[in-house]
Amino acid sequence: MYAQDGNLSEIVKNSLYYNEEGVSMKATLTIEEFPIIRDALKREMALLEAKLQLIKEEVNGFEKRFNMSSSKFIQDFEQGILGDDQAFFEWWGLVRGAIKLEEKMSKIKAVLSS
């Protein structure tokens, strides 16, 4: 939503952003700055999507190798059922990393759609 105080160059957009702790910050962007931020977020989103795709391919490899879904693996691994194989730690890290990427992507989508 834009607010105008009589001069087109002074139109600003107030956006809500979240830092890692979930604390909100309000930013005021000029009409000239907004497209720069939007484009940067779109580029970041494209990079995150590519990274997530690579992680998913690696995760699929683990699922095939151990004939187990990642959700079942996480449940069993975190309960200590599967042991301490290095591959399990790698798989766990990939799944947790994918979750973090998806959370970040969700926040970027929310900002871009506001």
C-alpha positions as CSV (number, residue, x, y, z in Angstrom):
1,M,0.0,0.0,0.0
2,Y,1.4,3.4,-1.0
3,A,1.1,6.6,0.8
4,Q,1.4,9.9,-1.1
5,D,2.0,13.3,0.4
6,G,1.6,15.4,-2.8
7,N,4.8,14.5,-4.7
8,L,5.2,11.3,-6.7
9,S,9.0,11.1,-5.8
10,E,8.1,11.0,-2.1
11,I,5.8,8.0,-2.4
12,V,7.0,5.4,0.1
13,K,6.2,1.8,0.8
14,N,6.2,0.6,4.4
15,S,7.2,-3.0,4.6
16,L,7.4,-5.4,7.4
17,Y,10.6,-7.5,7.7
18,Y,11.7,-10.2,10.1
19,N,15.1,-10.9,11.4
20,E,16.4,-14.3,12.5
21,E,14.8,-13.9,16.0
22,G,11.4,-13.1,14.5
23,V,11.6,-9.4,15.6
24,S,9.8,-7.2,13.2
25,M,11.4,-4.0,11.8
26,K,9.6,-1.4,9.7
27,A,11.5,-0.1,6.7
28,T,10.5,2.9,4.6
29,L,11.5,2.7,1.0
30,T,11.3,5.4,-1.6
31,I,9.6,4.6,-4.8
32,E,13.1,4.4,-6.4
33,E,14.4,2.0,-3.8
34,F,11.5,-0.4,-3.8
35,P,12.2,-2.0,-7.2
36,I,15.9,-2.5,-6.2
37,I,14.9,-4.4,-3.1
38,R,12.2,-6.3,-4.9
39,D,14.6,-7.4,-7.6
40,A,17.3,-8.4,-5.1
41,L,14.8,-10.5,-3.2
42,K,13.7,-12.1,-6.5
43,R,17.4,-13.0,-7.3
44,E,17.8,-14.4,-3.8
45,M,14.7,-16.5,-4.2
46,A,16.0,-17.9,-7.5
47,L,19.3,-18.8,-5.8
48,L,17.5,-20.4,-2.9
49,E,15.3,-22.4,-5.2
50,A,18.4,-23.7,-7.1
51,K,20.1,-24.6,-3.8
52,L,17.0,-26.3,-2.5
53,Q,16.8,-28.4,-5.7
54,L,20.4,-29.6,-5.3
55,I,19.7,-30.5,-1.6
56,K,16.5,-32.4,-2.6
57,E,18.5,-34.4,-5.2
58,E,21.0,-35.4,-2.5
59,V,18.3,-36.2,-0.1
60,N,16.6,-38.4,-2.7
61,G,19.9,-40.3,-3.0
62,F,19.9,-41.0,0.7
63,E,16.3,-42.1,0.6
64,K,17.0,-44.6,-2.2
65,R,20.3,-45.8,-0.6
66,F,18.7,-46.6,2.7
67,N,15.2,-47.3,1.3
68,M,13.5,-44.9,3.8
69,S,11.6,-41.6,3.6
70,S,13.3,-38.6,5.1
71,S,10.5,-38.1,7.6
72,K,10.9,-41.7,8.9
73,F,14.7,-41.3,8.9
74,I,14.5,-38.0,11.0
75,Q,12.1,-39.7,13.4
76,D,14.3,-42.8,13.8
77,F,17.6,-40.9,13.8
78,E,16.6,-38.4,16.4
79,Q,15.4,-41.2,18.6
80,G,18.8,-42.9,18.3
81,I,17.5,-46.0,16.6
82,L,19.8,-45.8,13.5
83,G,23.2,-45.3,15.1
84,D,26.0,-42.9,14.3
85,D,26.9,-43.6,10.7
86,Q,28.5,-40.5,9.1
87,A,26.0,-40.8,6.2
88,F,23.1,-40.3,8.7
89,F,24.6,-37.1,10.0
90,E,25.0,-35.8,6.4
91,W,21.4,-36.8,5.6
92,W,20.1,-35.2,8.8
93,G,22.0,-32.0,7.9
94,L,20.6,-31.8,4.4
95,V,17.0,-32.3,5.6
96,R,17.4,-29.6,8.3
97,G,19.1,-27.3,5.8
98,A,16.2,-27.8,3.3
99,I,13.7,-26.9,6.1
100,K,15.6,-23.7,6.9
101,L,15.8,-22.8,3.2
102,E,12.0,-23.3,2.8
103,E,11.4,-21.1,5.8
104,K,13.5,-18.4,4.4
105,M,11.8,-18.7,1.0
106,S,8.4,-18.4,2.7
107,K,9.5,-15.2,4.3
108,I,10.8,-13.7,1.1
109,K,7.5,-14.7,-0.7
110,A,5.6,-12.9,2.0
111,V,7.6,-9.7,1.6
112,L,7.3,-9.9,-2.2
113,S,3.6,-10.4,-2.1
114,S,3.0,-7.5,0.3
